[in-house]
Amino acid sequence: MPVKLDKKIRSLIKRDRKVMLTTTREPYPYDFVPEHGEGDYVYDISGNRFIDFSSFIAVYNFGVNSRAAVREAMKKQMDSLIHPAFTDYYAELPVVFAEKLVRMLPRSFGKVFFSNSGTEANEAAIKFSRLFTKRQYIISFYGAFHGRTMGSLSLTASKTVHRERFGPFNSTVQAPYAYCYRCPLHKEESECCLQGIDVIRNQILGKTVSEKECAAIFFEPVQGEGGYIVPPKEFVTELRKLADEHGILLVADEVQSGYMRTGRFLALDHFGVEADIYTFAKAIAGGMPMGATVTRKSLGDIPSGAHANTFGGNLIAVAAANANINYIKKNMASLKRDSKEKGSLIMKRLNQMKERYEIVGDVRGLGMMIGVELVKNKHTKEPAIKEREGILDYCFENNLILLPAGISTIRIVPPLTMSKQNIEKGLDVLEAAIKKFSA
Ligand SMILES: Cc1ncc(COP(=O)(O)O)c(C=O)c1O
């Protein structure tokens, strides 16, 4: 049934605009006021039901409002102790969870720092890499999104609105990512892949930053906000080689791509490469605020008091994270299989749309992290920005929640647990919208 926006929704939005200082809703302000959700669906305050292809910004990886076991674990913890002041005192649950988290990573990983968000997980990674290497510069990529606090914002380079008037920034330099559909250096798609590595090696390290001063390279194994871009394998393996050549740490921001999103615990697992530091947030605690920074054991420790926070290791968040990781461990095989099968189903349908409609320029993805880039013309690749807006609106009006990414990409990130029928239903709505705006 098409979505009806009643007075209740309109009045809430009016009150919100009066009192809230800023949000990230513009320029796609869906009139979406979710009230409750379960599994594949979310309902708004007026009772409209939607299929969720967003996982609430890649957070509900295992179903909207998370698993019942995750909610139960939080409820149970609530009555015994909420806040353990973990960086000052000891507590069992954060240690239990940290032990499980490191077991999901390559064997050489072993030390965990807890925080409350993705940006904080990256702030910690910035500080730790400086401390470990005694160097100050960080390299990141154009299109990257690592967060909005000053350190991680210095690395973020996906939209100027994030940075405008907030400088000066920390010592960072950006390099081109392997966005081969639109090679930043205007190479053919097949030649594009290693250009970013050449820029780091010959331009950045050769001319701007002394290798003796470069602490880390931060990257997203699949670029998220920048447009759901999957780099070729050689790009990632060469990045690892380059980092090793110069004693630079490689930091994989798995905040959006991790936690089974691509069908593996780490997106980086697909590339046969290990990082030196991993950062997590979003899906880690089933919707509770939590971040984690995990370092290679050989890097050593951070001196006591050098970095900490009040709420990291909060017991409600950790109880949720612990139940969440138990679910992953128990269902690893089926999650991998599902993500492969459902991801292929989505890619197949989108590739058919690419054949049928001029507006579908590129379809790319890994597991259930999939992007469809819209263009006005397949040859010129002019971004179809207005058309994307129309498509997102049409889908919303027809009970499908989707999110944008990059200049003209739509991201498709349903919960991994979504039924194939609902995936097909959602894709039917998306195809109807694409057909309408192709005309
Ligand atoms: C890859 C990546 N890193 C970091 C962040 C920042 O996370 P948070 O919003 O929790 O600070 C995000 C958020 O979208 C992200 O996608």
The ligand as an SDF file (V2000), in Angstrom:
LIG
                    3D

 16 16  0  0  0  0  0  0  0  0999 V2000
   33.5940    3.6600    6.9100 C   0  0  0  0  0  0  0  0  0  0  0  0
   33.0970    4.5380    8.0230 C   0  0  0  0  0  0  0  0  0  0  0  0
   33.9570    4.9410    8.9730 N   0  0  0  0  0  0  0  0  0  0  0  0
   33.5670    5.7300    9.9820 C   0  0  0  0  0  0  0  0  0  0  0  0
   32.2660    6.1610   10.0880 C   0  0  0  0  0  0  0  0  0  0  0  0
   31.8590    7.0490   11.2200 C   0  0  0  0  0  0  0  0  0  0  0  0
   31.0660    6.3340   12.1160 O   0  0  0  0  0  0  0  0  0  0  0  0
   30.1810    7.1070   13.2080 P   0  0  0  0  0  0  0  0  0  0  0  0
   29.1010    7.7910   12.4590 O   0  0  0  0  0  0  0  0  0  0  0  0
   29.6860    6.0160   14.0960 O   0  0  0  0  0  0  0  0  0  0  0  0
   31.0800    8.0660   13.8920 O   0  0  0  0  0  0  0  0  0  0  0  0
   31.3370    5.7650    9.1230 C   0  0  0  0  0  0  0  0  0  0  0  0
   29.9440    6.2400    9.1890 C   0  0  0  0  0  0  0  0  0  0  0  0
   29.1810    6.1940    8.2550 O   0  0  0  0  0  0  0  0  0  0  0  0
   31.7580    4.9440    8.0590 C   0  0  0  0  0  0  0  0  0  0  0  0
   30.9150    4.5510    7.0890 O   0  0  0  0  0  0  0  0  0  0  0  0
  1  2  1  0
  2  3  1  0
  2 15  2  0
  3  4  2  0
  4  5  1  0
  5  6  1  0
  5 12  2  0
  6  7  1  0
  7  8  1  0
  8  9  2  0
  8 10  1  0
  8 11  1  0
 12 13  1  0
 12 15  1  0
 13 14  2  0
 15 16  1  0
M  END
$$$$
